[in-house]
Amino acid sequence: MSEMNIPLIFTDAAANKVKSLIEGEDNPNLRLRVYITGGGCSGFQYGFTFDDQVNDGDLTIENQNVGLVVDPMSLQYLIGGTVDYIEGLEGSRFIVNNPNASSTCGCGSSFSI
């Protein structure tokens, strides 16, 4: 599968961080799940959690032998986006660069369409 066909990019930085976090757990089946919830200062917000379940309809993207999982409802808001991991003055965190968001808030974790 070429990168052009992948609806969501899972960067090496994010995959490497997930890999290092999973190594500390006793569950090699863990994946990073990204999802959208209502709320935040702009209407929607991103969420991240570790999950060892893949549900029907979930999209799994592999990088560095670790998986990123997205449910179909969240994916429609994330298509064309990038899940990344950054370390900066505000701390270290997973982020979503989302071309579908018409506006984001200062915290970078919520957006509107």
RODO-2510 file (C-alpha; in nm, 4 decimals, decimal comma):
residues 113
     n   res          X          Y          Z
     1     m     0,0000     0,0000     0,0000
     2     s     0,1540     0,3285    -0,1076
     3     e     0,1339     0,6364     0,1124
     4     m    -0,1107     0,7913    -0,1349
     5     n    -0,3671     0,5237    -0,0443
     6     i    -0,3258     0,5604     0,3313
     7     p    -0,6021     0,7856     0,4644
     8     l    -0,4055     0,8802     0,7760
     9     i    -0,0284     0,9104     0,8210
    10     f     0,1301     0,7557     1,1314
    11     t     0,4747     0,9168     1,1595
    12     d     0,7951     0,7402     1,2579
    13     a     0,8220     0,9651     1,5666
    14     a     0,4743     0,8641     1,6852
    15     a     0,5317     0,4969     1,6081
    16     n     0,8641     0,4923     1,7915
    17     k     0,7060     0,6532     2,0990
    18     v     0,4208     0,4019     2,0943
    19     k     0,6752     0,1203     2,0636
    20     s     0,8726     0,2464     2,3642
    21     l     0,5561     0,2885     2,5737
    22     i     0,4290    -0,0588     2,4851
    23     e     0,7623    -0,2177     2,5758
    24     g     0,6932    -0,1190     2,9373
    25     e     0,3649    -0,3096     2,9361
    26     d     0,3007    -0,6820     2,9493
    27     n     0,0695    -0,6731     2,6489
    28     p     0,2324    -0,6901     2,3030
    29     n    -0,1136    -0,6536     2,1414
    30     l    -0,1507    -0,2892     2,2477
    31     r    -0,2042    -0,0306     1,9757
    32     l    -0,2490     0,3440     1,9862
    33     r    -0,6128     0,4356     1,9227
    34     v    -0,6927     0,7877     1,8017
    35     y    -1,0520     0,9022     1,8193
    36     i    -1,2727     1,2080     1,7966
    37     t    -1,5135     1,3131     2,0700
    38     g    -1,7517     1,6035     2,1006
    39     g    -1,6355     1,8837     2,3250
    40     g    -1,3326     2,1011     2,3652
    41     c    -1,3355     2,4726     2,2961
    42     s    -1,3868     2,4237     1,9209
    43     g    -1,6560     2,1544     1,9104
    44     f    -1,4534     1,8352     1,8624
    45     q    -1,1444     1,7068     2,0328
    46     y    -0,8853     1,4379     1,9716
    47     g    -0,8338     1,1526     2,2103
    48     f    -0,5582     0,8936     2,2381
    49     t    -0,5636     0,5699     2,4309
    50     f    -0,3939     0,2314     2,4251
    51     d    -0,6202    -0,0511     2,3162
    52     d    -0,5612    -0,4229     2,2610
    53     q    -0,8900    -0,4664     2,0742
    54     v    -0,9542    -0,4044     1,7063
    55     n    -1,3255    -0,3685     1,6377
    56     d    -1,5141    -0,4410     1,3172
    57     g    -1,4620    -0,1546     1,0749
    58     d    -1,1522    -0,0181     1,2500
    59     l    -0,8649     0,0914     1,0304
    60     t    -0,5205    -0,0229     1,1434
    61     i    -0,2074     0,1505     1,0143
    62     e     0,1252    -0,0164     1,0879
    63     n     0,4604     0,1604     1,1270
    64     q     0,7740     0,0319     1,3038
    65     n     0,5793    -0,2895     1,3827
    66     v     0,3259    -0,1017     1,5955
    67     g    -0,0319    -0,0212     1,5093
    68     l    -0,2474     0,2879     1,5043
    69     v    -0,6205     0,2113     1,5185
    70     v    -0,9048     0,4429     1,4152
    71     d    -1,2773     0,3750     1,4274
    72     p    -1,4824     0,4532     1,1133
    73     m    -1,6696     0,7453     1,2738
    74     s    -1,3478     0,9203     1,3769
    75     l    -1,1715     0,8381     1,0499
    76     q    -1,4127     1,0500     0,8465
    77     y    -1,2848     1,3566     1,0348
    78     l    -0,9187     1,2510     1,0131
    79     i    -0,8759     1,1563     0,6452
    80     g    -0,5636     1,3169     0,5043
    81     g    -0,4300     1,3954     0,8503
    82     t    -0,1112     1,3004     1,0302
    83     v    -0,0675     1,1505     1,3768
    84     d     0,2657     1,2669     1,5137
    85     y     0,4551     1,2892     1,8411
    86     i     0,6268     1,6093     1,9437
    87     e     0,8502     1,7133     2,2280
    88     g     0,8591     2,0851     2,2994
    89     l     0,8290     2,3578     2,5571
    90     e     0,4645     2,2663     2,6199
    91     g     0,5670     1,9095     2,6935
    92     s     0,5600     1,5885     2,4979
    93     r     0,2415     1,4679     2,3362
    94     f     0,0761     1,2937     2,0467
    95     i    -0,0807     1,5413     1,8037
    96     v    -0,3016     1,5329     1,4965
    97     n    -0,2291     1,7591     1,2014
    98     n    -0,5720     1,7683     1,0420
    99     p    -0,6341     1,9384     0,7048
   100     n    -1,0103     1,8968     0,7581
   101     a    -1,0190     2,1261     1,0614
   102     s    -1,1405     2,4730     0,9705
   103     s    -1,0139     2,6086     1,3015
   104     t    -0,8302     2,4826     1,6047
   105     c    -0,7934     2,6139     1,9542
   106     g    -0,4765     2,7255     2,1283
   107     c    -0,4275     2,3922     2,3016
   108     g    -0,4229     2,2114     1,9663
   109     s    -0,6405     1,9284     2,0923
   110     s    -0,9778     2,0527     1,9729
   111     f    -1,1050     2,1686     1,6354
   112     s    -1,4104     2,2574     1,4303
   113     i    -1,5091     2,1529     1,0788
***
